[in-house]
Amino acid sequence: MATGPVVVFGGTGHYGRWIVASLVRRGTPVRVVSRNPEAARKIVGEAPAIVEGDIVSENAVALALEGARAVVSCVSATNSKLIRRRREIERDAVLRMLARAQAAGVARVIYLSAFEIREEFIRKLGVWPLAENHVEIERALAGSKLDWTVFGCPPSQEMFFAMLRGDRLIILQACFEIEPAR
């Protein structure tokens, strides 16, 4: 199994901080990309390496992916400061990052999506404008050569929360123990 770090984009966010903590507890080298390294350090502690920048910065993404074995993308632009840049951050930047990860030979990608991949279901629920970015990312993953897993809902988000116990994210630990398909 590769020994490089797991890069967590969105590692200081709601889900990301739990993922980072879980990986650190297992002794996995972790890199977190953050616009504010001081704030990130307060959230994720001293163990992870911090790459200053964000997912829209091609230089920060390239630096973060150097020698990486896996990527977790739990990027979200739903706070009041970023919501107007949602498409740029959640779709455009994630698509560029995935392309760069594939070119760099990253072995594993985990994408946290808030939605079910089936377009007809999303349209039926009337949430297409909110889900469009996620669907496009999931389509890009499906068409890529990356070894990927998407966590979303329903029903997988319910399963995701069922696996979340205290400060241990069981389901993601299992994903990183699986060797990529050859």
C-alpha atoms as an extended CHARMM CRD file, in Angstrom:
* protein
*
       182  EXT
         1         1  MET       CA              0.0000000000        0.0000000000        0.0000000000  PROA      1               0.0000000000
         2         2  ALA       CA              1.2030000000        3.5060000000       -0.7960000000  PROA      2               0.0000000000
         3         3  THR       CA              2.6520000000        5.4570000000        2.0970000000  PROA      3               0.0000000000
         4         4  GLY       CA              2.0780000000        9.0440000000        0.9480000000  PROA      4               0.0000000000
         5         5  PRO       CA             -0.3030000000       11.3630000000        2.7430000000  PROA      5               0.0000000000
         6         6  VAL       CA             -4.0550000000       11.5960000000        2.4310000000  PROA      6               0.0000000000
         7         7  VAL       CA             -4.9750000000       15.1050000000        1.3030000000  PROA      7               0.0000000000
         8         8  VAL       CA             -8.2000000000       16.4330000000        2.7580000000  PROA      8               0.0000000000
         9         9  PHE       CA             -9.7610000000       19.3240000000        0.8540000000  PROA      9               0.0000000000
        10        10  GLY       CA            -12.3000000000       20.9020000000        3.2020000000  PROA      10              0.0000000000
        11        11  GLY       CA            -10.4030000000       19.4440000000        6.1580000000  PROA      11              0.0000000000
        12        12  THR       CA            -11.4220000000       22.1980000000        8.5620000000  PROA      12              0.0000000000
        13        13  GLY       CA            -15.1270000000       22.0040000000        7.7520000000  PROA      13              0.0000000000
        14        14  HSD       CA            -17.9940000000       20.1740000000        9.3920000000  PROA      14              0.0000000000
        15        15  TYR       CA            -17.1140000000       16.6980000000        8.0780000000  PROA      15              0.0000000000
        16        16  GLY       CA            -13.4910000000       17.3250000000        7.2110000000  PROA      16              0.0000000000
        17        17  ARG       CA            -12.3340000000       17.8900000000       10.7770000000  PROA      17              0.0000000000
        18        18  TRP       CA            -13.7330000000       14.4580000000       11.7690000000  PROA      18              0.0000000000
        19        19  ILE       CA            -12.0670000000       12.7850000000        8.8190000000  PROA      19              0.0000000000
        20        20  VAL       CA             -8.7280000000       14.4380000000        9.6040000000  PROA      20              0.0000000000
        21        21  ALA       CA             -8.9670000000       13.4490000000       13.2790000000  PROA      21              0.0000000000
        22        22  SER       CA             -9.7930000000        9.8550000000       12.3740000000  PROA      22              0.0000000000
        23        23  LEU       CA             -6.8680000000        9.5740000000        9.9630000000  PROA      23              0.0000000000
        24        24  VAL       CA             -4.4520000000       11.1710000000       12.4470000000  PROA      24              0.0000000000
        25        25  ARG       CA             -5.5380000000        8.7260000000       15.1800000000  PROA      25              0.0000000000
        26        26  ARG       CA             -4.6940000000        5.8590000000       12.8270000000  PROA      26              0.0000000000
        27        27  GLY       CA             -1.2330000000        7.2960000000       12.2380000000  PROA      27              0.0000000000
        28        28  THR       CA             -1.9620000000        8.1910000000        8.6220000000  PROA      28              0.0000000000
        29        29  PRO       CA             -0.0060000000       11.1580000000        7.2670000000  PROA      29              0.0000000000
        30        30  VAL       CA             -2.5000000000       13.9130000000        6.4400000000  PROA      30              0.0000000000
        31        31  ARG       CA             -2.3440000000       17.1940000000        4.5310000000  PROA      31              0.0000000000
        32        32  VAL       CA             -5.0320000000       19.8270000000        4.8880000000  PROA      32              0.0000000000
        33        33  VAL       CA             -5.4160000000       22.6880000000        2.4430000000  PROA      33              0.0000000000
        34        34  SER       CA             -6.5370000000       25.8850000000        4.1650000000  PROA      34              0.0000000000
        35        35  ARG       CA             -6.8470000000       29.5620000000        3.3540000000  PROA      35              0.0000000000
        36        36  ASN       CA             -6.0040000000       30.3270000000        6.9770000000  PROA      36              0.0000000000
        37        37  PRO       CA             -3.2620000000       28.0520000000        8.3870000000  PROA      37              0.0000000000
        38        38  GLU       CA             -3.4910000000       29.5300000000       11.9140000000  PROA      38              0.0000000000
        39        39  ALA       CA             -7.2210000000       28.8700000000       12.1280000000  PROA      39              0.0000000000
        40        40  ALA       CA             -6.7460000000       25.4270000000       10.5620000000  PROA      40              0.0000000000
        41        41  ARG       CA             -4.1290000000       24.5200000000       13.1860000000  PROA      41              0.0000000000
        42        42  LYS       CA             -6.6240000000       25.3450000000       15.9420000000  PROA      42              0.0000000000
        43        43  ILE       CA             -9.1910000000       23.0510000000       14.3240000000  PROA      43              0.0000000000
        44        44  VAL       CA             -7.0750000000       20.0600000000       13.2430000000  PROA      44              0.0000000000
        45        45  GLY       CA             -4.1980000000       20.2190000000       15.7240000000  PROA      45              0.0000000000
        46        46  GLU       CA             -0.4710000000       19.8770000000       15.1560000000  PROA      46              0.0000000000
        47        47  ALA       CA             -0.2880000000       16.4990000000       13.3860000000  PROA      47              0.0000000000
        48        48  PRO       CA             -1.5160000000       17.2740000000        9.8690000000  PROA      48              0.0000000000
        49        49  ALA       CA              0.6360000000       19.1890000000        7.4290000000  PROA      49              0.0000000000
        50        50  ILE       CA             -1.0840000000       22.3930000000        6.3610000000  PROA      50              0.0000000000
        51        51  VAL       CA             -0.8190000000       23.6820000000        2.8010000000  PROA      51              0.0000000000
        52        52  GLU       CA             -1.7230000000       27.3580000000        2.6300000000  PROA      52              0.0000000000
        53        53  GLY       CA             -4.2160000000       28.1420000000       -0.1120000000  PROA      53              0.0000000000
        54        54  ASP       CA             -7.5090000000       26.7410000000       -1.2320000000  PROA      54              0.0000000000
        55        55  ILE       CA             -8.9350000000       24.4240000000       -3.8270000000  PROA      55              0.0000000000
        56        56  VAL       CA             -9.3180000000       27.2310000000       -6.3900000000  PROA      56              0.0000000000
        57        57  SER       CA             -5.5440000000       27.7980000000       -6.3280000000  PROA      57              0.0000000000
        58        58  GLU       CA             -3.8950000000       25.4850000000       -8.8530000000  PROA      58              0.0000000000
        59        59  ASN       CA             -0.5300000000       26.0130000000       -7.1210000000  PROA      59              0.0000000000
        60        60  ALA       CA             -1.9120000000       25.0130000000       -3.7090000000  PROA      60              0.0000000000
        61        61  VAL       CA             -3.6230000000       21.9660000000       -5.2220000000  PROA      61              0.0000000000
        62        62  ALA       CA             -0.4380000000       20.8940000000       -7.0170000000  PROA      62              0.0000000000
        63        63  LEU       CA              1.6100000000       21.2970000000       -3.8400000000  PROA      63              0.0000000000
        64        64  ALA       CA             -0.9500000000       19.4080000000       -1.7490000000  PROA      64              0.0000000000
        65        65  LEU       CA             -1.0900000000       16.4960000000       -4.1970000000  PROA      65              0.0000000000
        66        66  GLU       CA              2.6950000000       15.9690000000       -4.4260000000  PROA      66              0.0000000000
        67        67  GLY       CA              3.2850000000       12.3450000000       -3.4400000000  PROA      67              0.0000000000
        68        68  ALA       CA             -0.2830000000       11.9320000000       -2.1520000000  PROA      68              0.0000000000
        69        69  ARG       CA             -1.7720000000        8.4510000000       -2.0550000000  PROA      69              0.0000000000
        70        70  ALA       CA             -5.3710000000        9.5300000000       -1.5540000000  PROA      70              0.0000000000
        71        71  VAL       CA             -7.6800000000       12.5200000000       -1.6170000000  PROA      71              0.0000000000
        72        72  VAL       CA            -10.7950000000       13.2360000000        0.4030000000  PROA      72              0.0000000000
        73        73  SER       CA            -12.9160000000       16.0410000000       -1.0120000000  PROA      73              0.0000000000
        74        74  CYS       CA            -15.4470000000       17.4520000000        1.4010000000  PROA      74              0.0000000000
        75        75  VAL       CA            -15.3930000000       20.9610000000        0.0040000000  PROA      75              0.0000000000
        76        76  SER       CA            -18.3910000000       23.1430000000        0.6630000000  PROA      76              0.0000000000
        77        77  ALA       CA            -19.1760000000       26.7470000000       -0.1830000000  PROA      77              0.0000000000
        78        78  THR       CA            -22.3500000000       27.1460000000        1.8010000000  PROA      78              0.0000000000
        79        79  ASN       CA            -21.3030000000       29.7510000000        4.3350000000  PROA      79              0.0000000000
        80        80  SER       CA            -22.2840000000       33.3790000000        3.8200000000  PROA      80              0.0000000000
        81        81  LYS       CA            -18.7820000000       34.4080000000        2.6630000000  PROA      81              0.0000000000
        82        82  LEU       CA            -18.5050000000       31.7590000000       -0.0740000000  PROA      82              0.0000000000
        83        83  ILE       CA            -22.0410000000       31.0000000000       -1.2490000000  PROA      83              0.0000000000
        84        84  ARG       CA            -21.7960000000       33.3010000000       -4.2900000000  PROA      84              0.0000000000
        85        85  ARG       CA            -18.7030000000       31.3650000000       -5.4070000000  PROA      85              0.0000000000
        86        86  ARG       CA            -20.3610000000       27.9920000000       -4.9320000000  PROA      86              0.0000000000
        87        87  ARG       CA            -20.0870000000       26.8130000000       -8.5510000000  PROA      87              0.0000000000
        88        88  GLU       CA            -16.4690000000       27.9680000000       -8.8150000000  PROA      88              0.0000000000
        89        89  ILE       CA            -15.4930000000       26.1680000000       -5.5940000000  PROA      89              0.0000000000
        90        90  GLU       CA            -17.7330000000       23.0880000000       -5.4450000000  PROA      90              0.0000000000
        91        91  ARG       CA            -17.6720000000       22.2540000000       -9.1500000000  PROA      91              0.0000000000
        92        92  ASP       CA            -14.9810000000       23.9670000000      -11.1980000000  PROA      92              0.0000000000
        93        93  ALA       CA            -12.1780000000       23.7340000000       -8.6410000000  PROA      93              0.0000000000
        94        94  VAL       CA            -13.0760000000       20.1660000000       -7.6200000000  PROA      94              0.0000000000
        95        95  LEU       CA            -13.0940000000       19.0580000000      -11.2730000000  PROA      95              0.0000000000
        96        96  ARG       CA             -9.6340000000       20.6040000000      -11.7940000000  PROA      96              0.0000000000
        97        97  MET       CA             -8.3700000000       18.9800000000       -8.5920000000  PROA      97              0.0000000000
        98        98  LEU       CA             -9.6590000000       15.5570000000       -9.6780000000  PROA      98              0.0000000000
        99        99  ALA       CA             -7.9930000000       15.8940000000      -13.0820000000  PROA      99              0.0000000000
       100       100  ARG       CA             -4.7330000000       16.8520000000      -11.4050000000  PROA      100             0.0000000000
       101       101  ALA       CA             -5.0720000000       13.9740000000       -8.9170000000  PROA      101             0.0000000000
       102       102  GLN       CA             -5.5600000000       11.5190000000      -11.7710000000  PROA      102             0.0000000000
       103       103  ALA       CA             -2.5480000000       12.9310000000      -13.6470000000  PROA      103             0.0000000000
       104       104  ALA       CA             -0.4780000000       12.7170000000      -10.4500000000  PROA      104             0.0000000000
       105       105  GLY       CA             -1.3520000000        9.0390000000       -9.9950000000  PROA      105             0.0000000000
       106       106  VAL       CA             -3.3150000000        9.4460000000       -6.7660000000  PROA      106             0.0000000000
       107       107  ALA       CA             -4.4950000000        5.9590000000       -5.8120000000  PROA      107             0.0000000000
       108       108  ARG       CA             -7.8050000000        6.7170000000       -4.0800000000  PROA      108             0.0000000000
       109       109  VAL       CA            -10.4590000000        9.4600000000       -4.0660000000  PROA      109             0.0000000000
       110       110  ILE       CA            -13.3010000000        9.8410000000       -1.5970000000  PROA      110             0.0000000000
       111       111  TYR       CA            -15.9120000000       12.4610000000       -2.4910000000  PROA      111             0.0000000000
       112       112  LEU       CA            -18.4830000000       13.6080000000        0.0460000000  PROA      112             0.0000000000
       113       113  SER       CA            -21.6120000000       14.6420000000       -1.7930000000  PROA      113             0.0000000000
       114       114  ALA       CA            -24.8000000000       15.9150000000       -0.2830000000  PROA      114             0.0000000000
       115       115  PHE       CA            -26.9930000000       14.3320000000       -2.9250000000  PROA      115             0.0000000000
       116       116  GLU       CA            -28.0720000000       11.1270000000       -4.5750000000  PROA      116             0.0000000000
       117       117  ILE       CA            -26.3530000000       10.5700000000       -7.9210000000  PROA      117             0.0000000000
       118       118  ARG       CA            -29.5570000000        9.7770000000       -9.8410000000  PROA      118             0.0000000000
       119       119  GLU       CA            -30.4970000000       12.9270000000      -11.6970000000  PROA      119             0.0000000000
       120       120  GLU       CA            -34.1760000000       11.9930000000      -12.0700000000  PROA      120             0.0000000000
       121       121  PHE       CA            -34.4750000000       11.6500000000       -8.2790000000  PROA      121             0.0000000000
       122       122  ILE       CA            -32.9130000000       15.0710000000       -7.6890000000  PROA      122             0.0000000000
       123       123  ARG       CA            -35.1340000000       16.7020000000      -10.2780000000  PROA      123             0.0000000000
       124       124  LYS       CA            -38.1990000000       15.0050000000       -8.7470000000  PROA      124             0.0000000000
       125       125  LEU       CA            -37.2720000000       16.4420000000       -5.3480000000  PROA      125             0.0000000000
       126       126  GLY       CA            -36.8870000000       19.8780000000       -6.9300000000  PROA      126             0.0000000000
       127       127  VAL       CA            -33.3060000000       20.3810000000       -5.7120000000  PROA      127             0.0000000000
       128       128  TRP       CA            -31.5240000000       20.3420000000       -9.0890000000  PROA      128             0.0000000000
       129       129  PRO       CA            -30.0690000000       23.8690000000       -8.7060000000  PROA      129             0.0000000000
       130       130  LEU       CA            -28.5170000000       22.8130000000       -5.4070000000  PROA      130             0.0000000000
       131       131  ALA       CA            -27.4330000000       19.3800000000       -6.5940000000  PROA      131             0.0000000000
       132       132  GLU       CA            -26.1150000000       20.1530000000      -10.0680000000  PROA      132             0.0000000000
       133       133  ASN       CA            -22.4970000000       20.6710000000       -8.9380000000  PROA      133             0.0000000000
       134       134  HSD       CA            -22.4610000000       17.3560000000       -7.0910000000  PROA      134             0.0000000000
       135       135  VAL       CA            -23.9810000000       15.4470000000      -10.0050000000  PROA      135             0.0000000000
       136       136  GLU       CA            -21.3560000000       16.8380000000      -12.3680000000  PROA      136             0.0000000000
       137       137  ILE       CA            -18.5450000000       15.7950000000      -10.0080000000  PROA      137             0.0000000000
       138       138  GLU       CA            -20.0270000000       12.3210000000       -9.6520000000  PROA      138             0.0000000000
       139       139  ARG       CA            -20.2960000000       11.9970000000      -13.4510000000  PROA      139             0.0000000000
       140       140  ALA       CA            -16.6740000000       13.0970000000      -13.8350000000  PROA      140             0.0000000000
       141       141  LEU       CA            -15.5710000000       10.5010000000      -11.2800000000  PROA      141             0.0000000000
       142       142  ALA       CA            -17.5680000000        7.7910000000      -13.0360000000  PROA      142             0.0000000000
       143       143  GLY       CA            -15.8340000000        8.6360000000      -16.3050000000  PROA      143             0.0000000000
       144       144  SER       CA            -12.3620000000        8.8730000000      -14.7910000000  PROA      144             0.0000000000
       145       145  LYS       CA             -9.6830000000        6.2600000000      -14.2290000000  PROA      145             0.0000000000
       146       146  LEU       CA             -9.5810000000        7.1160000000      -10.5310000000  PROA      146             0.0000000000
       147       147  ASP       CA            -10.4360000000        4.5640000000       -7.8430000000  PROA      147             0.0000000000
       148       148  TRP       CA            -13.2440000000        6.4880000000       -6.1720000000  PROA      148             0.0000000000
       149       149  THR       CA            -16.0650000000        6.2910000000       -3.6640000000  PROA      149             0.0000000000
       150       150  VAL       CA            -18.8910000000        8.8050000000       -3.2500000000  PROA      150             0.0000000000
       151       151  PHE       CA            -20.6990000000        9.2470000000        0.0420000000  PROA      151             0.0000000000
       152       152  GLY       CA            -23.9950000000       11.0590000000       -0.2890000000  PROA      152             0.0000000000
       153       153  CYS       CA            -27.7000000000       10.6400000000        0.3610000000  PROA      153             0.0000000000
       154       154  PRO       CA            -30.1770000000        8.9730000000        0.2860000000  PROA      154             0.0000000000
       155       155  PRO       CA            -29.6990000000        6.2800000000        1.4820000000  PROA      155             0.0000000000
       156       156  SER       CA            -25.9160000000        6.4780000000        1.8470000000  PROA      156             0.0000000000
       157       157  GLN       CA            -25.9680000000        9.6820000000        3.8930000000  PROA      157             0.0000000000
       158       158  GLU       CA            -28.1330000000        7.8960000000        6.4340000000  PROA      158             0.0000000000
       159       159  MET       CA            -25.5690000000        5.0880000000        6.4500000000  PROA      159             0.0000000000
       160       160  PHE       CA            -22.7850000000        7.6690000000        6.7430000000  PROA      160             0.0000000000
       161       161  PHE       CA            -24.3600000000        9.1640000000        9.8710000000  PROA      161             0.0000000000
       162       162  ALA       CA            -25.0560000000        5.7080000000       11.2720000000  PROA      162             0.0000000000
       163       163  MET       CA            -21.3280000000        4.9760000000       11.0270000000  PROA      163             0.0000000000
       164       164  LEU       CA            -20.3780000000        8.1920000000       12.7910000000  PROA      164             0.0000000000
       165       165  ARG       CA            -19.8690000000        7.2010000000       16.4130000000  PROA      165             0.0000000000
       166       166  GLY       CA            -18.4780000000        9.8050000000       18.7770000000  PROA      166             0.0000000000
       167       167  ASP       CA            -15.1600000000       10.8730000000       17.3300000000  PROA      167             0.0000000000
       168       168  ARG       CA            -14.6120000000        7.8040000000       15.1200000000  PROA      168             0.0000000000
       169       169  LEU       CA            -15.5500000000        7.7260000000       11.4540000000  PROA      169             0.0000000000
       170       170  ILE       CA            -15.6270000000        4.0010000000       10.8280000000  PROA      170             0.0000000000
       171       171  ILE       CA            -16.7010000000        3.9700000000        7.1930000000  PROA      171             0.0000000000
       172       172  LEU       CA            -13.8060000000        6.0840000000        5.9060000000  PROA      172             0.0000000000
       173       173  GLN       CA            -11.2590000000        4.0040000000        7.7940000000  PROA      173             0.0000000000
       174       174  ALA       CA            -12.4390000000        0.9560000000        5.8840000000  PROA      174             0.0000000000
       175       175  CYS       CA            -12.1250000000        2.7520000000        2.5400000000  PROA      175             0.0000000000
       176       176  PHE       CA             -8.4750000000        3.5380000000        3.0900000000  PROA      176             0.0000000000
       177       177  GLU       CA             -7.6690000000       -0.0750000000        3.9200000000  PROA      177             0.0000000000
       178       178  ILE       CA             -8.7940000000       -1.2390000000        0.4890000000  PROA      178             0.0000000000
       179       179  GLU       CA             -6.1460000000       -1.4420000000       -2.2070000000  PROA      179             0.0000000000
       180       180  PRO       CA             -7.1080000000        0.2700000000       -5.4760000000  PROA      180             0.0000000000
       181       181  ALA       CA             -8.4560000000       -1.9790000000       -8.2250000000  PROA      181             0.0000000000
       182       182  ARG       CA             -5.8280000000       -2.9630000000      -10.7680000000  PROA      182             0.0000000000
